[in-house]
Each structure stands twice: as C-alpha cells, then as structure tokens.
Amino acid sequence: MLASSGIIRFTIASAIVCWLGLCLVDLMIGFEIRNANVELGVPRFLSIILLTGYIVSLFYHYKYRLATADNFNFVELLWRVFVTGLIATIVSVFIQFFLSFVVSGSKLAQHELLLSLLYHINIGLILAFVISTFLVWKKLVLYQKTKALLRTWQVFEYSFLASLLFHFVPHVRFDLPFSLIFAFLVALGLVISPNLKWIAFLNFKQKWKSILLILLILLYLCYFLFYLLDQKDNELLISDLTSHVSVLAIYTFIILYAISSLLVTLFNLPTTSVFEQKLEEVVNFQRLSQSTHTGQNQDEIYDLLLESSMSATFANAAWFELNHKTNGEGMITKSIKPADIEKIRAALKEQNPKKSKRTGVTSRVSNQNSTLVENIKHSYFKSVLVYPLEVQNEKIGTMVLLKEVSDGFNNDVVNIVNTFGNQAAVSIENHRLLQSAIENERYLEELSIAKRVHESLLPSTLECNEYFDITAYSKPADEVGGDYYDTHRISEDKFALIIGDVSGKGTSAAFNMSQMKGVFHSLAQIDMDPQEFLVKANEALGRCLERTSFITLSYFILDTREKSVMFSRAGHCPSLYFQQSKSKLEFLKSKGLGLGIIRNQEYSNYVEVNRFNIGTGDLLVMYTDGITEAKNPMGEEFGYERLKQVVSDNINKSAVEIQKAIVQGLLDFTQVGEIEDDFTTMILKFR
C-alpha cells in the first residue's frame, strides 16, 4: 500500500496527465466539429473520461494533503482556501487581460488552439480551487463530529463520486435524471451546512479574519461562476462545467457553506467577548486549582486571586491585604495608589455597606460576608466590593475590588468573585497542608537521623572480664531519649561504669546525653576516683548545658583484682546490690546532687564516695527512674519495692534473665505497650 507522500505525488502526476490529455482530445474534437469533412476518429466519451480522471485525481490529491496537515487551525484552513483561490483568480484575470488587451484585434486572439488552451487552463484552476475548498469545508464540517454526521458526510462524498458516472451515459442537460441528482446532492449539502461548531472556538480577532477570508472566497467563487456562464455558449469548447452535475452540486454546496459560515460568524461577534470572558474565568479557576501543585506560595495565590477577580469583574483597581500584616506589608495593589486606599477606607467608614446577595454558590469554605458599597464618595471610584477571604472559618485577608462607575457589581459578578475566593481558600488550605506534610516529613527524617545517632551513642558491647557478666537494656519513650550507660576499661582488672539520666526527653535530652558521653570517655581514661570524676564532669557540663537542664548519674569504679567497688551518686536512683555471703538485697544510698544544678566549686560538698567489697554470686542492678516511676492505669508507681521484689524473685538467675524479668514485670504492671518515660537497666553478676 502506498504511503501518503507517494499517493500525493501519484495523484498530482495523474491530474497533470489527465489535464494535458483533456486539452489535446478537446482540441481534436473541436477541429472535427469545425471541419465536417475531416474525421480524426476521437470518441467523445474520451473527453469525459479524462475530465473525470482529472477531478478524481484532484480529489484524492487534496484529501491526502489535508490529512497530513492536522495541525492547522481554522483560520489557517481558510487561509489555504483563500491562497488557492487568489492564485487561480490572478492567473485567470491575467489570461483575460492577455486576450482583451495584449492580443486584442489580432488573428492570434481568434486562434482556436490558443483559445482552447487558455480555456482549459481556466477550468483546471477552477476545479483545483473548488475541490480543495470542498475538502477544507469537510474538515470544518466534521469538527467535533458525531457518528450520524460522519455517516451523512460519507453518503454525500460517495454520492458526489458516484455522480461522476452520470456523464458516461447519453442524456439531455436538464432532463429529469440530471435534476434529481443535482437536487439530491444539494439537499445533502443543505443538511450538512449547519455544522459550524468550529466558529464558537474563534476569538474576536479570529472571527474578523475569518469574515474577511470568507468574503474573498465568495468573491472568487462568483468571479469563476460568471466566467463559466459567459463561456457556456461557445460551441467549440467541449468540456462545459456548467452542464456537469457533480461540479455544479459541489459548487453550490461550497457557496452555501461559505454563506452559512459568514452569517453565523457575524451573528456570533457580539457574544464573542462574553465567551472569551467565560473561557478566561475557567482558565483562571484552573490556575487557582493547580496553584498548589505548581509550587506557588500563598502570596502568589493571593496575587492570582486578585488578577482573576479583576479580569472577571472588569474592575478598574483592586487591593488585597493580609490581616496579620501591618504598615503596608502583605498588601498587593493593582492600579491604585496607597493614598487612594486610605481615602476609600475613610469613605467606607462613613457609609453603611450592604451585604451582597449570593445565589447558587455553595462550598465548605464559602464566604458569607461579601459587602457591596454603591455610589461611594470618591473622585475616581464609585463602586466597591469587599471580599473577606476565610480559610476554615479564619479570616486571613480582605480583597477590595473597585469600579469607576456606580452600580458596577451585580449578583452574578459577586458569585464569580465568591467562586474564585472559595477556590483560592481551598488552594491556600491545601498549600498549608502540603507545607505541614513537608515539615512533618522533614521532622520524621530528622528524628530518624537522631535515632540512629542516639543508638550510636550507646555502646554496642560492654567491657568485662572472667570475674563478672554484664548486660544492659535501654528503651526511649520517644524516637530518642536521654538515658545513658557505658563502660570503660581503665586497666586489665579495673573498669569504669556509668549510668545516667538527662532531664527532659526527646532530641534535647539526646543532645545532652551525647555531651555526657564525651565527658565520660575523656575523664574515665585518667583513672580518677568517683568524687573527682563528678566534680570535673560538673565543671565541664556546666559550660554547655542549658540553665534548666541537669544530669543525674551513678559512677562506679570496679576493681576485680581487689574485689572492690567505689561509687558516687549524682542525684541518681540508688542502685540495688545483692550480697551473696549475707543473702542481703539492699539499695546503695548515698549523698549526691545532679550535674549542672550547682555550677561552681561548691559542688564538691555534695559528692560522697562509697566503697564495698564484692564476692562470687553478688549482683549489682543499676537503672533509671523510668522504671520506678512507671505508672499503671490506676496511677500507682512501680516503685522501689516492686523492683526489689522482682530482683529477689529472680536472684539466682543470670544477668540477662534478671534483666528480662525486670522489663517483663514492668510491662505487666503498667499494662501498656509503651512506657511514658525512658527506662534503662545495667546489671552485673559477679562470678
């Protein structure tokens, strides 16, 4: 199957061959008519075949050419018809000028060969113009086509092609078959002609261009029609288009559709501005609807609302101001000076504004407080429309529209403004929700980072040797917490142990915990006693902690060679110690004050160092107040005695098993899946 470009080239070549053949055959037939004694043997129907071939070739040539030009708009299609008609008319006029003035009165002007050639040039141009126009009209008719319209056009088109066969049978020019075929084709053309939907989509400027182009096209058609009628009585011209039923029917349809298009376009001119205004309102409404998706901020939405409302109401000036802004900040103005704004505000206070009547506008954010002021006392502006913009019943700003004429705002205009305002409110609400979602997402990402940092602050392994087992467990109430535990191996037999609790919860507590970790790892390497450690730690942390923050902790120095423990408590929960040799379970209480509470040299007066010996089977349980202060649904705290009881019930178990028992006992007591505070345990079992 040939491609479209191949068909276009083939059809134009075929049309040229048919036209040349038609010129030659008509010349020979005309020569036989003028010379009765000469018989060239050229059959009359050969002229009909060549003329039909020329018409069919042109038909399919322009059909495929237009099929490849779908990007043309309506005015461009009319321009194509105009250009084709202009070229054809200029050539035809030039031929008439040549015969009338250049060779007038000479034998050449009466030469049969020249007259026949010039006539065939004219009918070739006429047919090219008519058929190309017919197919352009087809594209216009079938714009927004329906199945019924498409079927009607197909019947019309196939009937036109079929009518070409009519001239292959003998007939009289105005006999009944000729009239019936002509009437049928014209009737189909009349049915199709009212399909002018394309005109509604032209703007005002395009309609004026279309009117001018259609008038010129009609002028060309009339010129060629008069030319054909002038030539029809010439017996030497064999191919007479005025007796060709197919050409006459198509010619009639083209004129009818051109006249219909001209009249409808003229009648639509007065309503074009209204249509364009409504179209612009729809576009502006769409822009407001998509403002959040296109990344516009609230100020840009306010500006778009002001522009859309001014355009829809034909307002001469306007301004928009936010309620929370002062001194001119947050104000958008259009075609008005600040001095005039103050004068209008003063005039509005003197007059009693009336609430506008709204009809047919419903929205969950619709505004019920629009006010109109007519005949305002101002030198330029006479009508004012005040529209307070509300989002979720919160007044966020006020839009004021101004006109230079009295009674400038009617109910329809007010409804349009309310529609734009409602959509702007929805867009602003969506913008806020989007910003909130972005902030929440950023917050969650920051929490995720903080959680990873927090986890990295706690040790993955704890230092120990063959004389004791150690285990620890920490659970923050939020993503991150302020509980801290750690170990440091001072020497082969000596270990530093720490457990602490930063005041507060969340990221601030975790940040202070990281500072505590730095202090611990710096001072633990020096191998100082617990009192000196707490004094130095208090001095270091006092420089960086907020005034309202403090840290409680217990600090232990474990010496497995000497089987001894030294510890100091900085306001932290008393650790629980079980001495196997005496079967005694007790809390290690001592004097102590949290780090950062007193930030001077007097802090050393609040530190006490304690010492005890350890033996096989002894147990040391360190914990934070998230355990003892955890509450059940009745508001009772877990407390020290319940902790002591859980440890006592599991005293002969391993450190890991005792830890699990404490956590499980805590969860059973609170009867909740999540504890309200951070809680941590670190348990040592001595061998």
ABEGO torsion letter per residue (X at the ends): XBBAAAAAAAAAAAAAAAAAAAAAAAAAAAAAAABAABBAGBBAAAAAAAAAAAAAAAAAAAAAAAAAAAABBAAAAAAAAAAAAAAAAAAAAAAAAAAAAAABGBAAAABAAAAAAAAAAAAAAAAAAAAAAAAAAAAAAABGBBAAAAAAAAAAAAAAAAAAAAAABBBBAABAAAAAAAAAAAAAAAAAAABAAAAAABBAAAAAAAAAAAAAAAAAAAAAAAAAAAAAABAABABBAAABAAAAAAAAAAAAAAAAAAAAAAAAAAAAAAAAAAAAAAAAAAAAAAAAAAGBBAAAAAAAAAAAAAAAAGBABBBBBBAABBGGBGBBBBGBBAAAAAAAAAAAAABBBBBBBBBGBBBAABBAABBBBBGBBBAABABBBBBBBBBGGBBABBBBBBBABBGABBAAAAAAAAAAAAAAAAAAAAAAAAAAAAAAAAAAAAAAAAAAAAAAABBABBBBBAABBBBBBBBBABABBABBBBBBBABAABBBBBBBBBBEBEAAAAAAAAAAAAAAAAAAAAGBBAAAAAAAAAAAAAAABBAABBBBBBBBBBBAAAGBBBBBBBGBBBBBBBBAAAGBBBBBBBBEBBBGABBBAAAAAABBBBBBBBBBGBBBBBBBAAAAABBBAAGBBAEAAAAAAAAAAAAABBAAAAAAAAAAAAAAAAGBABBABBBBBBBBBBX
